[in-house]
Structure formats: structure tokens, C-alpha cells
Amino acid sequence: MSEIPASPSELPITPATVTGLGLLAKDPAMGNLATKTEGDAIRPFQVNFPESEIEELRRRIAATRWPEKETVTDFSQGVPLATMRKLAQYWTTEYDWRKVEAKLNSYPQFITEIDGLDIHFIHVRSKEKNALPMIVTHGWPGSIIEQLKIIDPLTNPAAYGGSASEAFDVVIPSMPGYGFSGKPATTGWDQARIARAWAVLMKRLGYTRYVAQGGDWGAIITDVFATQGHPELIGFHTNLPGAIPPEINKAAFSGAPAPADLSAEEKRAYETLALTYKNLGTQVFMTWHPQTLYGIADSPVGMAAWMLDHDHLSLPLIVRAFDGEPTGLTRDDVLDNATLFWLTNTSVSAARLYWEGFPKTNLGPKNISIPAAVSAFPDEIIPAPRSWAERAYPKLIYYNRLDKGGHFAAWEQPELLTAELRAAFKSFRSLH
């Protein structure tokens, strides 16, 4: 197991200040939980980066050595120079990290050691009786910031167009190597190990029945979580279903024409999938050599460009945000996440998840036997027609195809995802 110091002063995220050491017995997020051993301790956590770190970030952005403009008018060469210049200008002159820092600190945050590694998480218990516990997992290049917009609507539904009976308790952990979680010092932290850690976390929080949700890596982890036989996990929701039939996946990856026997919906999904496989340059490189990414660890602009170039459908959305067009994401959304990566110096440690887990990733059926719910957003890069979802999840209890939204559903379309989660888990309210 990785040896990670338990003392907050020795954490790898040294700029951050951890306050209130030890378990606060009256903290409502902790309920009646009592820690019995030092290894199981749950330590309250707050974020407070020194102003000198913010000033250094701005200095480095201003010192960027810019390349020449791309020689094309589309996105085939990556993130446009004009977009990155607009991003840098806003980042150094108008962007305010303290707003999202205050937002993070408005929620109960904690760190606990699991399997030798410190895991950071947000834990918000609803005031509503019989709230359904749910663990929500982010992806790359995301973080817990992806989920901030859905916390209040899920935990306090009556204030956001729902009813008290639709309330959730929400647990949002930072994946190993991301945000304020520890950085693994040895190999082995793949999706299966993360899923097992989540089971430990939920048990440590006192939950005996709960559901899970995820997108991007969060969906991959949640799918694996559902195969591990944890009796406490009674169902899950995904917005990136691992539902691609193996023969379809193989053909799309090879670039072959769509099979003739596909329905119209399946053909569209096949074409999207084939295009996705042609546009995974950053992901492929991280799978090969994540440690080589010294440049993005040393340059805020280089890091941000690497993160923006996640996929061929999200990039145009982000570009429009910096062009001043109203989209699901704002400039602050993008820079909140990028700034977190910079201040915690987690660009490379986060990238290692691809080296660990991408070769083991199965985007097809996995013999999952627990109830599953699927929300299909139209701009998802790994699409799943209903026919594929039914084949992958024998206990498919909910499927809905939405009219808008893409890969980062919680971040881009929080109201829609909230409504989806309320609907998907409606039948679970009497089971936990």
C-alpha cells in the first residue's frame, strides 16, 4: 500500500490549510458516526491557498511563450490560439479563485485514509428524513468542482423544484491523485481499487444501503463498482454507459464502415464512437507516458490547453464560452477546475489514472446484476442507444434520451442531471 503521511502538514497539497483536526461529534455531515482507530479517522478539511500562490499563477500565465497561430480554421490541430489568449487574459485580470474556494468551504469536506492513501471528499447530509445516500464520482479533466452545481438541488430538493421525498445524502470524493486526495506513490490505483475504496468510504460513513453515479472516469469506476458484489450498493446511474457491444466496439476502433444491420439510432451512435476513437490524442498519450507531461505541470496555459482538448464535442462548447456565447459552461467553470489542478499540482498525478486504468477499461457489457439507470445526453462521445443499454444492463430500470447536454453532464446541465437522478432512483426510496 502507498505510504501517505496522515498529518495534514505533511500532505502533498502543502499550500492548503487543513483545520479542525479530529472528528467533530456535532458535525451534521457525520451523523452519529464515531471513529474507533486512528487509521479510520475522518478529519474535517478546509481550503485556503495563500495569496502568494495566486500571484505566482498569474505571473506564470503572463510569462507564457506563445506559439504561432494554427494553420487551419477548424479544431483539427487542437485548441485555437485565440481561445487560449482570451482564456489567459481573463485568468489574469478578472477571474477570482476565492469565489469557488468559498463555495467549496461552504460544504462539509473531510479527509480519511483508505488503503494507505488519503481520500478527500465532500459529504452533505440532507435535512430531509429518509434521504437516499449517493456517492458521485467525477472524471478527467474534472474534479469535485464538476459536481458543485448539483449538491444543493439533490440535498434540498424542495428549494429547487422537487419534493422532500426526492432528497439525497451526497458523497463526492476526489479520486486518488486528484484535487485534495493523496497522490499514489506506488502503482495499482486503477478503477477497481478506487471502487473498493469507495465501498470502504461509504461503510465508514455509516451507510448500509446506497446508490452510485458517475460520468467519464466516474462512470467507468461505477460500472466496475457494480461488479464487485458490495451488498450495500443497491443500484447506480450513469451518463456514460459501458454498453458498447464488443463487435461494435472492435469495428469502430478499427475505423471500419458501420455494420449494415444497425438501426438508425445505432448507426448514429456507431459514427460518433468511430469519430471519438480518432480524437483521443490526450488520453492515448497519458496512457503511454503520463510522467513525460512536465510541460503541463510547469505552465498554467499549457495545462489548461491540455485539459480543454478532452474531446471533439466539448472543445467547441468551451471555445464558445470564451467567445462570450451562452453555453452550459462558463469561463469561471473552466477556470475553477483548471486553477484547482494548478494549485494542487495534480496534472501528472491525475494523468497516471490513464496509465493505470485505460488498458483495463471495458466499455462493453460486464455481467452487472444490480439495477442500473442510464441518461443518454445527445453530445456524449461514448453513446448508448437503448438497445445497447438493455443488452449491457439486464436490470435496466430507467433509460432516457435527453434533448441537450454532453459529456460533462453535472457541470454543463446540472438541472437536467438532477431531474434524471430524481426520476432514476424514484423506485429506491422504500429500499434503503
Rosetta blueprint (number, residue, H / E / L):
1 M L
2 S L
3 E L
4 I L
5 P L
6 A L
7 S L
8 P H
9 S H
10 E H
11 L L
12 P L
13 I L
14 T L
15 P L
16 A L
17 T L
18 V L
19 T L
20 G L
21 L L
22 G L
23 L L
24 L L
25 A L
26 K L
27 D L
28 P H
29 A H
30 M H
31 G L
32 N L
33 L L
34 A L
35 T L
36 K L
37 T L
38 E H
39 G H
40 D H
41 A L
42 I E
43 R E
44 P E
45 F E
46 Q L
47 V L
48 N L
49 F L
50 P L
51 E H
52 S H
53 E H
54 I H
55 E H
56 E H
57 L H
58 R H
59 R H
60 R H
61 I H
62 A H
63 A L
64 T L
65 R L
66 W L
67 P L
68 E L
69 K L
70 E L
71 T L
72 V L
73 T L
74 D L
75 F L
76 S L
77 Q L
78 G L
79 V L
80 P L
81 L H
82 A H
83 T H
84 M H
85 R H
86 K H
87 L H
88 A H
89 Q H
90 Y H
91 W H
92 T H
93 T H
94 E L
95 Y L
96 D L
97 W H
98 R H
99 K H
100 V H
101 E H
102 A H
103 K H
104 L H
105 N H
106 S L
107 Y L
108 P L
109 Q E
110 F E
111 I E
112 T E
113 E E
114 I E
115 D L
116 G L
117 L E
118 D E
119 I E
120 H E
121 F E
122 I E
123 H E
124 V E
125 R L
126 S L
127 K L
128 E L
129 K L
130 N L
131 A L
132 L E
133 P E
134 M E
135 I E
136 V E
137 T E
138 H L
139 G L
140 W L
141 P L
142 G L
143 S L
144 I H
145 I H
146 E H
147 Q H
148 L H
149 K H
150 I H
151 I H
152 D H
153 P H
154 L H
155 T H
156 N L
157 P H
158 A H
159 A H
160 Y H
161 G L
162 G L
163 S L
164 A H
165 S H
166 E H
167 A L
168 F E
169 D E
170 V E
171 V E
172 I E
173 P E
174 S L
175 M L
176 P L
177 G L
178 Y L
179 G L
180 F L
181 S L
182 G L
183 K L
184 P L
185 A L
186 T L
187 T L
188 G L
189 W L
190 D L
191 Q H
192 A H
193 R H
194 I H
195 A H
196 R H
197 A H
198 W H
199 A H
200 V H
201 L H
202 M H
203 K H
204 R H
205 L L
206 G L
207 Y L
208 T L
209 R L
210 Y E
211 V E
212 A E
213 Q E
214 G E
215 G L
216 D L
217 W H
218 G H
219 A H
220 I H
221 I H
222 T H
223 D H
224 V H
225 F H
226 A L
227 T L
228 Q L
229 G L
230 H L
231 P L
232 E L
233 L E
234 I E
235 G E
236 F E
237 H E
238 T E
239 N L
240 L L
241 P L
242 G L
243 A L
244 I L
245 P L
246 P H
247 E H
248 I H
249 N H
250 K H
251 A H
252 A H
253 F H
254 S H
255 G L
256 A L
257 P L
258 A L
259 P L
260 A L
261 D L
262 L L
263 S L
264 A H
265 E H
266 E H
267 K H
268 R H
269 A H
270 Y H
271 E H
272 T H
273 L H
274 A H
275 L H
276 T H
277 Y H
278 K L
279 N L
280 L L
281 G H
282 T H
283 Q H
284 V H
285 F H
286 M H
287 T H
288 W H
289 H L
290 P H
291 Q H
292 T H
293 L L
294 Y H
295 G H
296 I H
297 A H
298 D H
299 S L
300 P H
301 V H
302 G H
303 M H
304 A H
305 A H
306 W H
307 M H
308 L H
309 D L
310 H L
311 D L
312 H L
313 L L
314 S H
315 L H
316 P H
317 L H
318 I H
319 V H
320 R H
321 A H
322 F H
323 D L
324 G L
325 E L
326 P L
327 T L
328 G L
329 L L
330 T L
331 R H
332 D H
333 D H
334 V H
335 L H
336 D H
337 N H
338 A H
339 T H
340 L H
341 F H
342 W H
343 L H
344 T H
345 N L
346 T L
347 S H
348 V H
349 S H
350 A H
351 A H
352 R H
353 L H
354 Y H
355 W H
356 E H
357 G H
358 F H
359 P H
360 K H
361 T L
362 N L
363 L L
364 G L
365 P L
366 K L
367 N L
368 I L
369 S L
370 I L
371 P L
372 A E
373 A E
374 V E
375 S E
376 A E
377 F L
378 P L
379 D E
380 E L
381 I L
382 I L
383 P L
384 A L
385 P L
386 R H
387 S H
388 W H
389 A H
390 E H
391 R H
392 A H
393 Y L
394 P L
395 K L
396 L E
397 I E
398 Y E
399 Y E
400 N E
401 R E
402 L L
403 D L
404 K L
405 G L
406 G E
407 H L
408 F L
409 A H
410 A H
411 W H
412 E H
413 Q L
414 P H
415 E H
416 L H
417 L H
418 T H
419 A H
420 E H
421 L H
422 R H
423 A H
424 A H
425 F L
426 K H
427 S H
428 F H
429 R L
430 S L
431 L L
432 H L
